[in-house]
Amino acid sequence: MTELDLESPESYIESVIRLAGSRLSSFKDAEEVGLAADDLNAYPGRESLGPPSAGRVLEDEGPDLFELGRKAVLDGKIFWEHTAAGEATRLGMGAKYFILPDRLERALAEDGGPSPAGGLVPLELGRRHMLQLAYEIRRLAEESGVDPEKAMARQRMLLVVPEDGMPEMAEGAARDLAGTLPRESLLFMVQTAFHGLEKGPSGWVPDPASPRRLHNHGYMAMQKAMEGQVFSLDGAGRPSPLSREAFKRVLEGAWDLVSYNIEDLGYLTAALDLESAGLAVKKRAEGYGMMMEVIPNNPERPIKGGMHAFDPGLGRDVVVESFRLKGVGPEDIRYLNKNFNHYLDPAGTVERIREEGLFMPVSVKDGRLYFQPVQGDISFWAKTFFFTRRKAAPINSLKSRQDIPSALKAMRLQDAQPGFAGYARGL
């Protein structure tokens, strides 16, 4: 059983305080924990990790993947999760969801790039992300001879938003998708942020003067297992919470929960990956509970993230976050997990999270202690299928100002799609 109490955000942080008390009682303060963080977080047996075993190539998994994926999408068997709660500190522009193209163009000019050219549809990054999926599903339905309205009515989506982005993100998404997606089919969750912990005379306690920060995307996965955290908006735009059991029933209707990050720029022109959706359907039938895509790191500008490697102690491939690999820099990571995953038993995964929890790495920021669980660690207890592609490309995401040219290029390609600009303006 997990050491964490996942009944509510309040019970979670209380259990985190107890966890800090039991695991970090010998440290006098957070600064001392920070000095030891690399060792505290270290992955057991990291010195023996080796190159991943021969990867499974998506294109070798059979000719029927596209058709399996097409049917799963049109039948509403994919649960679409969109994460927009990241702190985006490296970009320095506030919530990524609200970043407009002209803001990116001005930032590029400030950094010595070309002057703003304009001409892009004035849609924020988050709205572009949400609309792209609806645009592609409708086109797929039309090409398949299916009523687009009926195809959209079968979809279920969850948008995870930050506290300071609510209610603007929820109201905007509900407004944008009104008429294409039933109101009750668009769900939301506000990812809770927490004060940092400090060591006091009676042990570890939250410091109310410290910044409230997210406990990484692993907490997001655990929060979905809590009571009343997922909600829809009623006709007046007010949150209408779902019980844990009600949300479980929604997930039970899905064969695959695919979790996307809105910073993924490739998504802006390819939200639907029917081959990987078909692969998820196939691997679910074979008993897999999770599916992770492996891509090469960019040798010219390597990034940190989940390193894909073979663990001889476990006798299988694993994905280990870079902050658990003491002494391993981005340049040492050859293969990464792509920044979205498939969960092939969505309801069962949420239930298992309540029982198992996740590993709780530590981080010290501004002199205070925060925990940083990652959702990719679900792969340590879920039977996981790792795959790559013949033409695998590095991650293309908006993470820092260096990525702005790529972001603007992706937005221009998105606007150039047949009918997209008119579709977006019509909504």
N, C-alpha and C positions, 0 to 999 in steps of 0.2 A: 504493500500500500504506500501511496505517496505521503511524504511529510507535509504536504501542502493541503490546506483546507479550501477546496474549490467550490464552496457553496455560494460565495459572493466576493466582490472585490475587497470588502472590509475583512471578511474571514481570511482571505488570501494574505493580506498584508500583515494581519496578526500572526499567521503561521510563518510568514517570512521573518518576522521579528524573532520568533522562537527558533527558527532555523539559524539565523545569525547568532543567537545566543548559544546554541549548541555547537556550531561549527567554528565560530570566530571568537570564542570566549577568551582565548589567550592573547588577543591583540588589544592594545591599549586604546587605539583610535582608528578611524577610517584611513588616515594617511599610511599607517603601518600595514593595513590590509592591502592598500594600493601597491606598496612595495613588494608584497608577496603574491599579488594577483596572478602573475604568470604561473607560479607553482600551484596555487590553489585551483586554478582553472585547467591545469595541464591534463591532457588526454592520456589515460594509462597506456603505456606501450607505444607512445608516439615515436620513440627512437627506432622502432622496428617497422613502422609503416613503409610500405613499398608502392610501386606503381600499381594502378588498378588492374585487375584481371581483364582478360579480353572482353571488351565492351560489346553489348548487343546493339546491333545497328538497326534503327527503326525500319529502314527500307528493306531489310532482310526478313521482316516479321510477317510477310505475306501480302498478296495483292488486294486483300479485302478490307484493309484498314480504312481507306477513304469512305467506303460505303458504310462500314460499321459506325464511323464517326458522324457521317452525315445523318444517319437515322437516329443516333443517340441525341444529337443536337435538336433535330426537328421534333423528336418525341419528348423533349424536355427532360432528358435523363442526366444532363450535366448541371451541377449547381455551380454558379459563377461567383467566386469571391474576389472582391476588389479591395486592395488595401491602400489606404490613403492617409494613414496616421503617422507616417515616419516624420522625424523631426527636421530632416533636411538641413542640418547645420553646415555642411560643407558648401552648399549652394548659397546660403545666406539671403534667400528671397522670401522667407516665410513658407507657409504650406504650399507644397508643389501643386496641389489641386487647383489653386487660384492663379497660377502663373500664366499670364497672357503672352502671346507671341511678341508684342511690341516691347514688353518688359525684357524679354530675352534679347531682342535686337539692340536695345539700349545698353544692356550689360555688355554685349559683345563689342559695341562701339567704345564703351568705357575702357575695355581691356585692349584697345588698339586694333580692333577688327573693323570691318566695313560699316559705313553709316547705315542706319535702318532703311530697308528697302520697302517695307510695308507690303500690302497686298494679301496678307494672310487673313483668313476668316478669324474675327476676334473672339475665339473660343479659348477658355482656359484649358490647361493640360488635363485636368480631371474630367471636365465635360467632354473633351475630345475622346478620352479613354472610354467613358461610359457609352457615348453615342456610337463609337466604332463597332462595338459588339452588336448593338441593335441594327445598325446599318448592314453588317455582314450577314446576320441571321435572316433579315428580311430578303436580301438578295439571294441567299441560299434557298430560301423557301420558294421564291419566284422561279428560280432556275429548276427547282424540283417539282414544280406544278402544285405546290402547297400554298394555301391561303396564308400570307405573311402575318395577318392579325392572329390567326389561330396558332401559328408557330410561336409567335411572341407570347401569347397567353399561356403557353406551357412552360415558359422559362421561369427560373427562380434565381435571384441575385442577392448578394449581401455586400454592402458597402461599409467598410470599417473606417471610421472617421476619428479625428482627434477631438478632444474636448473643446479646444478653441476654434474648431471649424464647424461646430454644431451650433445653430441649426442650418447655417448657410449651405453646407454641402448636401445635407439630407433634403432640404427644401428644393435646392436646385436640381438634384438628380431626379426627385419625384416629378418636378415640373417638366424637365427635359424629356422624360420617358413617358409622361402622361399620354394616353392614346395609343402607345405602342406596347406597354407592359401594364398588366393589372396592378392597381395600387398595392394590393396585398401581396403581390409577388416580389416587390422590391423591399428588402429588409435592410436594417441598419444595425450597427453596433458602435458605441463610442468607446474607443480603447482608453482604459483608465490610466492616468498618470499618477505617480506617487512621489511624495517627498523622500529625500535621501535620509538614510539612517546615520545617527551619530552615537558614539559610545558615551553613556552617562554613568552616574554612580550606581544606578540600578540595572545597567546593561544597555543593550542597543534599543534606541527609541527613534521615531521619526523626528526630524528637525523641521518645524513648521516654517522656518525662515529659508529653507533650502528650495531650489527650483524643483518643480514637479516634472518628473521625467518618465518616459515610457520604460517598461521592463522588457523591451525588445519584442520581436514578433512571436516568440514562444509564449509570452503571456497572452497575446491575442488568441492563440490556439486554446489556451486554458480558459480564458474568459468565456469562450463560446459554450463551455461545459457548465457554466454557472447559471443560477436561476434568474430569469427575467432580464438577461443582458441584451438579447436580440429583440428588435422592435420594428413595427411598420408605422407608417403615418396614417392617421385617420383622415376623413374628408376635410377636417378643419386644419390639417397639418400638425396635429398633436401626436406625440409618441404613444403607441399602443403596444406595450410589452408582450412578448410571447413567453409562456412558461417554458421551462426546460423540456418538458414532455412534448409541448406543441412544436418547438423547434426540432426536436428529435423526429417527429412525424414528417416534417418537411424534408429533412435529410434522408429519411428512409425511402423517399421517392426518387432519390438520385443514385446513379451508378458511379458517379465520379464527382468529387469536389475539386475544382481546379482553382488555385489561388494565384492571382495576378497582382503585381505591384504596378501602380499607375506610372511609375518612372520608366517602365520598359518601353523604349522607343520603337522597337520592332512591332509592338502591338498596334501602333497607330495605323498600320496598313495591313496587318495580318492578325486580327484578334482571334479568328477561328483557325485552329490548327487541327483539321479533321483527321489527319493521319495519327497524331498523338492521341486524339480523343478515341479513335478506333482501337489504338493499342491499349488504352486504358480499359476499354470494354473487354478486350481479349484477355488481358492479364487479370482482371477482376475474376473472370470465369475460371482462371487457373489458380485462384486462391491468393493472389497478391493483395496486400492492403495499401501499398504506396508505390508511387512511380516517380523517379527522379531523373531528369535529363542532365547529362554531362557534356560540358563544352570545354574547348581549350581556353586557357588564359591568354590574354593579349600580350605577346612577348615584347611589344614596343612600349606598352603602358600597362604592366600587370597590376591587377587589383587583388585586394584581400577578399575573403569570402569562405564558402564551404569547400574545403579541399577534398577531392575524390581520391581515395587511396585504398590499398588492400591491407587489411589488418590480419596478420598471420595468427594472432592470438584467438581471434574470432573465426578465422578461416573464411572470411568474406569481405567484400568491398564495403566501405563506409564513407560517409561524408562528415568531416570534422571541421568545425568553424576555426578560422585562422587564429582567433584569440585564445584558443585552447592548445595551440602548437608553439610552445615557447621556442624562440630562436628561428622560427620559420617566417621569412618575409614573403611579400607578394611575388617577388621574383622567383621564389622557390616552389610556388604552386603552379603545376603544369595543367591540372584539370580542375575545373570548378563545377559545382552544381549550379545550373541555371536558376534564375531568381523566381521561379514558380514551381510548384509541385502538384502532383495529382494524388488525391486520397480516394482509394477505390472502394472504401466502405465508410462513407461519411458519418453515418449515425454511429456505427461501431467504433470509429476512431474517437469521436467525442466522448463516448462512454468509457473507452479505455484510458483516455487522458485523465478522467476523473479518478481512475484507480491508480494509474502509474505516475502521473505528473511528468515533469521534465527535469533534466539536470539544471541546476541553478548556478551558473557562473557568476562571479562577482566583478564589479566595476566601481571605481572611485572617480567621481567627477565633482569638481568644486569642493573637494574636501569631504564629501559625503558618500555613503555606501549605497549603491543601487545594484539590483540583481538583473542579469541579462540572459534569460533562457531563450533558446532558439527552436523554432518549430521543426526544423530539419531533423532534430534529435528524435522525432517520432520514428524515424527509420531504424532506430536501434531496437525497437520492439515490434514494429510492423514488418511483415515480410515485404521486402522492397525490391523492385525491379529497376535496375539502372540501364539507361540506354543512351546512345549517341546517334548522330546522323553522319552520312557520308560527307556532307559539306557543312560540318558544324562550324558555327561562327561565334566569336567571343560575344560576351554580354554587351548590349548597346543600351545604356540607361542614362538618364539625366541625374547624375549624382553631384557633379561639381561644375564650375564655370567652364572647365575645359570641354565639357560635353555640350555646350550651348550650340555650336555649329551643327552637330549631329541632330540635336533636338529640332532646330529650325528646318533642317533638311527633311526630317520625318514629317513635320507639320505640313510642309509644302507638298510632299508626296501624298499625304492624306487628303489635302484639299483638292488635289488633282484627280482623285478617284471619280469615276463617272457618277454624277448625281449626289456626291457626298455634301458639297457645299450647299446645294439647294435643300437637301434633306435636313442638314443642321440648322439652316436659317429658318426653315419651316417650323421646326420645333421651338 
